[in-house]
């Protein structure tokens, strides 16, 4: 029984060491900001669910052992993760940009219609005028 707790303690120590290496990495602040930017684009409920899933994976030991991750591997991971989050944010924003462009286009067309054909109170159309 003693060896199980020692093994678990070693895993916890490695996980803590890896967390410290990641949080002290030069790209860590960029990673955090990029993650926050993604959460701002998405809905709050989805962001909370995503955050909870990530916390569960970290708690379950989904991270590799710190001894298996070299500094070069960590650098590549941090760069790739930042890039992936940036692309995710852009992909999430694209439908919103398209929606805003569509609404602006419709608004401009409606404005053109109202300025091209202004309503006049002098010439009201009745059913006898339409014939």
Secondary structure, DSSP 8 states (H G I E B T S, - for coil): -HHHHHHHHHHHHHHHHHHHHHHTSTTHHHHHHHHHHHHHHS-HHHHHHHHHHHHHHHHTT-S--TTT--HHHHHHHHHHHHHHHHHHHHHHHHHHHHHHHHHHHHHHHHHHHHHHS---SSS---HHHH-
